[in-house]
Amino acid sequence: MATQLNKPGAFEEQAFDTDILTDTEAPYSLVVWNDEVNSFEWVIQTLVEICHHSTEQAEQCAMIIHTQGKYAVKQGSYDELKPLCDAITDRGIGATIEVLSNS
Protein backbone atom coordinates (compact mmCIF):
# COMPACT_ATOMS: atom_id res chain seq x y z
CA MET A 1 0.00 0.00 0.00
CA ALA A 2 1.34 3.44 -0.82
CA THR A 3 1.19 6.35 1.60
CA GLN A 4 1.61 9.93 0.46
CA LEU A 5 4.37 11.86 2.23
CA ASN A 6 4.43 15.59 2.88
CA LYS A 7 6.07 16.24 -0.50
CA PRO A 8 3.62 16.33 -3.38
CA GLY A 9 4.12 13.34 -5.65
CA ALA A 10 6.29 11.43 -3.12
CA PHE A 11 5.05 8.07 -1.89
CA GLU A 12 6.39 5.55 0.58
CA GLU A 13 5.74 1.85 0.10
CA GLN A 14 4.53 -0.02 3.16
CA ALA A 15 4.30 -3.78 3.39
CA PHE A 16 1.55 -5.34 5.48
CA ASP A 17 1.67 -8.84 6.84
CA THR A 18 -1.55 -10.77 6.57
CA ASP A 19 -2.24 -13.72 8.82
CA ILE A 20 -4.24 -16.52 7.27
CA LEU A 21 -6.36 -18.72 9.48
CA THR A 22 -5.10 -22.23 8.88
CA ASP A 23 -6.34 -24.00 12.00
CA THR A 24 -9.53 -25.77 11.01
CA GLU A 25 -10.03 -27.75 14.21
CA ALA A 26 -13.72 -27.74 15.04
CA PRO A 27 -14.60 -26.33 18.45
CA TYR A 28 -16.06 -28.70 20.99
CA SER A 29 -18.63 -28.50 23.78
CA LEU A 30 -18.52 -30.14 27.18
CA VAL A 31 -22.06 -31.42 27.70
CA VAL A 32 -23.34 -32.37 31.14
CA TRP A 33 -26.35 -34.70 31.26
CA ASN A 34 -29.28 -34.78 33.67
CA ASP A 35 -29.89 -37.83 35.85
CA GLU A 36 -32.03 -38.81 38.80
CA VAL A 37 -29.05 -39.58 41.05
CA ASN A 38 -26.96 -36.44 41.54
CA SER A 39 -28.24 -33.48 43.56
CA PHE A 40 -28.30 -29.89 42.37
CA GLU A 41 -25.74 -29.05 45.04
CA TRP A 42 -23.31 -31.72 43.81
CA VAL A 43 -23.62 -30.62 40.17
CA ILE A 44 -23.18 -26.96 41.15
CA GLN A 45 -20.15 -27.75 43.32
CA THR A 46 -18.64 -29.80 40.49
CA LEU A 47 -19.11 -27.03 37.92
CA VAL A 48 -17.53 -24.49 40.28
CA GLU A 49 -14.56 -26.71 41.15
CA ILE A 50 -13.91 -28.36 37.78
CA CYS A 51 -15.07 -25.78 35.21
CA HIS A 52 -14.29 -22.73 37.36
CA HIS A 53 -17.80 -21.35 36.97
CA SER A 54 -19.11 -18.76 39.39
CA THR A 55 -21.74 -20.06 41.78
CA GLU A 56 -24.44 -18.16 39.91
CA GLN A 57 -23.31 -19.52 36.54
CA ALA A 58 -23.16 -23.07 37.92
CA GLU A 59 -26.68 -22.72 39.37
CA GLN A 60 -28.02 -21.55 36.01
CA CYS A 61 -26.29 -24.43 34.21
CA ALA A 62 -27.72 -26.93 36.71
CA MET A 63 -31.24 -25.60 36.17
CA ILE A 64 -30.88 -25.86 32.39
CA ILE A 65 -29.45 -29.38 32.72
CA HIS A 66 -32.44 -30.32 34.89
CA THR A 67 -35.10 -28.83 32.61
CA GLN A 68 -33.57 -29.58 29.19
CA GLY A 69 -31.86 -32.89 29.96
CA LYS A 70 -28.40 -31.67 29.03
CA TYR A 71 -26.41 -28.48 28.62
CA ALA A 72 -23.10 -27.45 27.04
CA VAL A 73 -21.39 -25.97 30.10
CA LYS A 74 -18.11 -25.08 28.41
CA GLN A 75 -16.64 -24.74 24.91
CA GLY A 76 -13.06 -25.15 23.76
CA SER A 77 -10.59 -27.50 22.16
CA TYR A 78 -10.82 -31.23 22.71
CA ASP A 79 -7.51 -31.22 24.59
CA GLU A 80 -8.82 -28.52 26.95
CA LEU A 81 -12.17 -30.22 27.59
CA LYS A 82 -11.07 -33.86 27.90
CA PRO A 83 -9.57 -33.56 31.43
CA LEU A 84 -12.64 -31.60 32.58
CA CYS A 85 -14.96 -34.26 31.17
CA ASP A 86 -12.97 -37.00 32.90
CA ALA A 87 -13.04 -35.14 36.22
CA ILE A 88 -16.82 -34.65 36.00
CA THR A 89 -17.49 -38.29 35.14
CA ASP A 90 -15.14 -39.37 37.95
CA ARG A 91 -17.62 -37.63 40.28
CA GLY A 92 -20.46 -39.76 38.94
CA ILE A 93 -22.02 -37.09 36.73
CA GLY A 94 -22.69 -37.86 33.06
CA ALA A 95 -20.64 -35.72 30.68
CA THR A 96 -19.57 -35.98 27.05
CA ILE A 97 -17.60 -33.94 24.55
CA GLU A 98 -19.44 -33.07 21.36
CA VAL A 99 -18.36 -31.31 18.17
CA LEU A 100 -20.13 -28.00 17.67
CA SER A 101 -22.09 -27.92 14.45
CA ASN A 102 -21.38 -25.26 11.84
CA SER A 103 -25.04 -24.28 11.58
N, CA, C and O of each residue as an XYZ file, in Angstrom:
412
protein
N       0.848     -1.171      0.000
C       0.000      0.000      0.000
C       0.892      1.231      0.000
O       1.909      1.253      0.692
N       0.544      2.215     -0.732
C       1.335      3.439     -0.825
C       0.734      4.504      0.072
O      -0.485      4.648      0.163
N       1.616      5.251      0.737
C       1.187      6.347      1.601
C       1.843      7.616      1.088
O       3.045      7.633      0.824
N       1.067      8.672      0.947
C       1.605      9.929      0.457
C       2.360     10.619      1.579
O       1.868     10.709      2.704
N       3.571     11.112      1.267
C       4.370     11.857      2.225
C       4.024     13.334      2.105
O       3.157     13.716      1.319
N       4.701     14.154      2.886
C       4.427     15.594      2.879
C       4.773     16.249      1.543
O       4.180     17.268      1.188
N       5.720     15.682      0.800
C       6.074     16.239     -0.498
C       5.059     15.798     -1.536
O       4.752     14.609     -1.625
N       4.537     16.714     -2.315
C       3.616     16.325     -3.376
C       4.290     15.362     -4.345
O       5.422     15.594     -4.770
N       3.605     14.298     -4.689
C       4.122     13.338     -5.649
C       5.043     12.286     -5.040
O       5.439     11.351     -5.737
N       5.398     12.411     -3.753
C       6.287     11.430     -3.118
C       5.448     10.402     -2.372
O       4.520     10.757     -1.645
N       5.770      9.155     -2.552
C       5.045      8.069     -1.891
C       6.033      7.139     -1.208
O       7.168      6.973     -1.654
N       5.587      6.546     -0.138
C       6.390      5.551      0.579
C       5.651      4.222      0.505
O       4.448      4.162      0.762
N       6.353      3.180      0.161
C       5.739      1.855      0.103
C       5.750      1.228      1.495
O       6.765      1.250      2.190
N       4.625      0.681      1.882
C       4.529     -0.024      3.161
C       4.051     -1.440      2.885
O       3.112     -1.660      2.120
N       4.701     -2.373      3.512
C       4.297     -3.776      3.387
C       3.476     -4.149      4.609
O       3.813     -3.773      5.732
N       2.406     -4.883      4.390
C       1.554     -5.339      5.478
C       1.566     -6.869      5.505
O       1.406     -7.531      4.480
N       1.757     -7.394      6.684
C       1.671     -8.837      6.844
C       0.211     -9.210      7.047
O      -0.529     -8.524      7.753
N      -0.186    -10.293      6.427
C      -1.548    -10.774      6.569
C      -1.497    -12.182      7.120
O      -0.869    -13.066      6.538
N      -2.158    -12.387      8.243
C      -2.240    -13.721      8.817
C      -3.412    -14.454      8.188
O      -4.495    -13.893      8.022
N      -3.189    -15.695      7.846
C      -4.236    -16.519      7.266
C      -4.601    -17.591      8.280
O      -3.729    -18.284      8.803
N      -5.878    -17.722      8.552
C      -6.355    -18.724      9.484
C      -6.197    -20.099      8.840
O      -6.839    -20.411      7.837
N      -5.334    -20.904      9.435
C      -5.102    -22.233      8.876
C      -5.578    -23.331      9.805
O      -5.660    -24.487      9.392
N      -5.896    -23.000     11.052
C      -6.340    -24.003     12.003
C      -7.819    -24.257     11.777
O      -8.651    -23.379     12.006
N      -8.144    -25.460     11.328
C      -9.530    -25.770     11.010
C     -10.151    -26.712     12.036
O     -11.211    -27.288     11.791
N      -9.488    -26.872     13.191
C     -10.034    -27.749     14.213
C     -11.400    -27.230     14.657
O     -11.559    -26.060     15.005
N     -12.366    -28.125     14.636
C     -13.719    -27.736     15.038
C     -13.757    -27.531     16.547
O     -13.146    -28.302     17.287
N     -14.456    -26.514     17.010
C     -14.595    -26.327     18.448
C     -15.507    -27.401     19.037
O     -16.355    -27.966     18.347
N     -15.314    -27.662     20.301
C     -16.059    -28.702     20.991
C     -16.831    -28.114     22.161
O     -16.526    -27.025     22.646
N     -17.843    -28.862     22.604
C     -18.627    -28.498     23.781
C     -18.525    -29.604     24.814
O     -18.526    -30.787     24.475
N     -18.438    -29.213     26.071
C     -18.517    -30.139     27.182
C     -19.972    -30.163     27.632
O     -20.484    -29.176     28.159
N     -20.632    -31.295     27.419
C     -22.059    -31.418     27.700
C     -22.242    -32.229     28.977
O     -21.713    -33.333     29.108
N     -22.995    -31.668     29.910
C     -23.341    -32.371     31.145
C     -24.795    -32.812     31.032
O     -25.662    -32.050     30.604
N     -25.044    -34.072     31.429
C     -26.349    -34.700     31.261
C     -27.101    -34.770     32.580
O     -26.500    -34.937     33.642
N     -28.413    -34.643     32.505
C     -29.279    -34.777     33.674
C     -29.393    -36.244     34.069
O     -29.309    -37.134     33.223
N     -29.586    -36.484     35.358
C     -29.885    -37.829     35.849
C     -30.752    -37.691     37.100
O     -31.014    -36.586     37.574
N     -31.179    -38.805     37.610
C     -32.029    -38.811     38.804
C     -31.235    -39.164     40.049
O     -31.817    -39.450     41.096
N     -29.906    -39.148     39.948
C     -29.050    -39.578     41.054
C     -28.374    -38.398     41.751
O     -28.403    -38.298     42.977
N     -27.773    -37.518     40.979
C     -26.965    -36.435     41.544
C     -27.824    -35.235     41.933
O     -28.760    -34.868     41.224
N     -27.488    -34.638     43.066
C     -28.236    -33.484     43.562
C     -27.797    -32.209     42.842
O     -26.722    -32.148     42.247
N     -28.657    -31.196     42.914
C     -28.304    -29.886     42.371
C     -27.005    -29.396     43.006
O     -26.120    -28.892     42.315
N     -26.902    -29.548     44.312
C     -25.737    -29.052     45.041
C     -24.451    -29.692     44.541
O     -23.433    -29.014     44.399
N     -24.492    -31.015     44.268
C     -23.308    -31.724     43.806
C     -22.916    -31.270     42.397
O     -21.733    -31.085     42.108
N     -23.904    -31.091     41.528
C     -23.622    -30.619     40.170
C     -23.058    -29.202     40.225
O     -22.083    -28.896     39.538
N     -23.655    -28.348     41.025
C     -23.180    -26.962     41.153
C     -21.750    -26.939     41.691
O     -20.895    -26.238     41.150
N     -21.490    -27.695     42.745
C     -20.145    -27.755     43.323
C     -19.134    -28.251     42.289
O     -18.025    -27.725     42.194
N     -19.520    -29.254     41.525
C     -18.639    -29.804     40.486
C     -18.325    -28.765     39.417
O     -17.170    -28.624     39.014
N     -19.331    -28.039     38.955
C     -19.108    -27.028     37.920
C     -18.217    -25.892     38.430
O     -17.401    -25.353     37.682
N     -18.376    -25.536     39.693
C     -17.530    -24.487     40.283
C     -16.085    -24.979     40.384
O     -15.154    -24.273     39.997
N     -15.908    -26.194     40.906
C     -14.556    -26.707     41.148
C     -13.845    -27.169     39.879
O     -12.641    -26.949     39.742
N     -14.542    -27.787     38.970
C     -13.913    -28.363     37.776
C     -13.864    -27.358     36.621
O     -12.824    -27.190     35.985
N     -14.986    -26.696     36.355
C     -15.067    -25.780     35.211
C     -14.764    -24.331     35.580
O     -14.698    -23.465     34.708
N     -14.583    -24.073     36.866
C     -14.289    -22.727     37.357
C     -15.406    -21.730     37.058
O     -15.157    -20.555     36.788
N     -16.640    -22.226     37.112
C     -17.800    -21.347     36.971
C     -18.007    -20.589     38.276
O     -17.599    -21.043     39.344
N     -18.646    -19.433     38.174
C     -19.106    -18.756     39.385
C     -20.278    -19.566     39.939
O     -20.863    -20.383     39.229
N     -20.610    -19.343     41.183
C     -21.739    -20.061     41.778
C     -23.022    -19.776     41.005
O     -23.800    -20.690     40.732
N     -23.243    -18.528     40.656
C     -24.445    -18.160     39.909
C     -24.481    -18.851     38.544
O     -25.525    -19.361     38.136
N     -23.366    -18.869     37.851
C     -23.310    -19.519     36.544
C     -23.565    -21.020     36.681
O     -24.288    -21.606     35.875
N     -22.975    -21.634     37.693
C     -23.159    -23.072     37.916
C     -24.617    -23.386     38.257
O     -25.151    -24.400     37.809
N     -25.264    -22.525     39.044
C     -26.682    -22.719     39.374
C     -27.546    -22.648     38.118
O     -28.457    -23.456     37.939
N     -27.259    -21.682     37.254
C     -28.017    -21.549     36.012
C     -27.808    -22.754     35.103
O     -28.757    -23.245     34.492
N     -26.574    -23.228     35.013
C     -26.287    -24.428     34.212
C     -27.049    -25.625     34.767
O     -27.643    -26.389     34.006
N     -27.035    -25.793     36.086
C     -27.717    -26.929     36.711
C     -29.214    -26.888     36.429
O     -29.823    -27.931     36.187
N     -29.808    -25.720     36.456
C     -31.241    -25.600     36.175
C     -31.535    -25.966     34.714
O     -32.521    -26.646     34.429
N     -30.687    -25.519     33.804
C     -30.884    -25.860     32.389
C     -30.688    -27.357     32.181
O     -31.453    -27.985     31.449
N     -29.677    -27.929     32.814
C     -29.452    -29.378     32.716
C     -30.690    -30.121     33.204
O     -31.122    -31.089     32.577
N     -31.259    -29.676     34.311
C     -32.437    -30.323     34.894
C     -33.655    -30.216     33.973
O     -34.377    -31.196     33.784
N     -33.884    -29.043     33.406
C     -35.103    -28.833     32.611
C     -34.967    -29.313     31.165
O     -35.950    -29.754     30.569
N     -33.765    -29.232     30.596
C     -33.573    -29.585     29.187
C     -32.969    -30.980     28.997
O     -32.979    -31.515     27.889
N     -32.454    -31.556     30.056
C     -31.860    -32.890     29.961
C     -30.362    -32.900     29.742
O     -29.689    -33.889     30.035
N     -29.846    -31.806     29.231
C     -28.399    -31.668     29.028
C     -28.094    -30.205     28.762
O     -28.978    -29.415     28.431
N     -26.797    -29.856     28.917
C     -26.406    -28.482     28.616
C     -24.903    -28.438     28.352
O     -24.120    -29.093     29.040
N     -24.515    -27.660     27.351
C     -23.098    -27.447     27.044
C     -22.554    -26.399     28.011
O     -22.776    -25.202     27.828
N     -21.842    -26.855     29.037
C     -21.390    -25.970     30.103
C     -20.094    -25.244     29.781
O     -19.745    -24.268     30.445
N     -19.376    -25.717     28.760
C     -18.107    -25.081     28.407
C     -17.776    -25.421     26.959
O     -18.141    -26.488     26.467
N     -17.085    -24.513     26.279
C     -16.636    -24.744     24.906
C     -15.131    -24.560     24.845
O     -14.554    -23.788     25.612
N     -14.502    -25.276     23.925
C     -13.058    -25.149     23.764
C     -12.523    -26.253     22.891
O     -13.274    -26.930     22.188
N     -11.223    -26.430     22.941
C     -10.591    -27.497     22.157
C     -10.804    -28.826     22.871
O     -11.092    -28.866     24.067
N     -10.659    -29.895     22.126
C     -10.817    -31.227     22.709
C      -9.804    -31.441     23.835
O     -10.142    -31.965     24.896
N      -8.564    -31.030     23.590
C      -7.509    -31.216     24.588
C      -7.785    -30.447     25.877
O      -7.393    -30.888     26.957
N      -8.450    -29.310     25.772
C      -8.816    -28.519     26.950
C      -9.972    -29.172     27.710
O      -9.974    -29.197     28.940
N     -10.955    -29.701     26.972
C     -12.168    -30.218     27.590
C     -12.051    -31.651     28.101
O     -12.774    -32.029     29.023
N     -11.164    -32.453     27.530
C     -11.067    -33.862     27.902
C     -10.779    -34.060     29.396
O     -11.466    -34.866     30.024
N      -9.799    -33.368     30.002
C      -9.565    -33.565     31.434
C     -10.748    -33.100     32.291
O     -11.008    -33.678     33.346
N     -11.464    -32.064     31.848
C     -12.644    -31.598     32.585
C     -13.745    -32.650     32.527
O     -14.394    -32.934     33.534
N     -13.953    -33.224     31.349
C     -14.963    -34.256     31.174
C     -14.646    -35.463     32.061
O     -15.529    -36.006     32.724
N     -13.377    -35.872     32.063
C     -12.969    -37.002     32.897
C     -13.189    -36.716     34.380
O     -13.643    -37.587     35.122
N     -12.871    -35.507     34.808
C     -13.040    -35.143     36.217
C     -14.517    -35.136     36.613
O     -14.868    -35.546     37.720
N     -15.376    -34.671     35.711
C     -16.821    -34.647     36.002
C     -17.361    -36.072     36.073
O     -18.109    -36.406     36.992
N     -16.992    -36.907     35.118
C     -17.491    -38.286     35.138
C     -16.915    -39.067     36.316
O     -17.571    -39.976     36.824
N     -15.711    -38.734     36.758
C     -15.140    -39.368     37.953
C     -15.967    -39.064     39.201
O     -15.899    -39.801     40.185
N     -16.739    -37.996     39.165
C     -17.618    -37.635     40.280
C     -19.011    -38.245     40.137
O     -19.902    -37.966     40.940
N     -19.192    -39.074     39.117
C     -20.464    -39.761     38.941
C     -21.514    -38.982     38.176
O     -22.690    -39.343     38.191
N     -21.101    -37.918     37.508
C     -22.018    -37.095     36.727
C     -21.761    -37.391     35.249
O     -20.611    -37.456     34.816
N     -22.826    -37.568     34.484
C     -22.690    -37.858     33.058
C     -22.226    -36.638     32.288
O     -22.810    -35.560     32.394
N     -21.166    -36.821     31.510
C     -20.641    -35.720     30.684
C     -20.024    -36.317     29.427
O     -19.451    -37.406     29.452
N     -20.154    -35.584     28.334
C     -19.573    -35.981     27.055
C     -18.983    -34.761     26.372
O     -19.284    -33.623     26.730
N     -18.139    -35.017     25.386
C     -17.597    -33.938     24.553
C     -18.209    -34.105     23.173
O     -18.154    -35.186     22.588
N     -18.789    -33.037     22.659
C     -19.437    -33.069     21.359
C     -18.867    -32.001     20.451
O     -18.481    -30.926     20.911
N     -18.813    -32.294     19.159
C     -18.358    -31.313     18.171
C     -19.472    -30.306     17.956
O     -20.629    -30.689     17.781
N     -19.142    -29.036     17.968
C     -20.125    -27.996     17.668
C     -20.451    -28.058     16.180
O     -19.556    -28.219     15.350
N     -21.707    -27.932     15.851
C     -22.093    -27.922     14.446
C     -21.811    -26.560     13.836
O     -21.725    -25.559     14.549
N     -21.669    -26.522     12.541
C     -21.384    -25.263     11.838
C     -22.643    -24.480     11.544
O     -22.561    -23.391     10.975
N     -23.806    -24.991     11.911
C     -25.037    -24.282     11.584
C     -25.444    -23.357     12.680
O     -26.465    -22.679     12.567
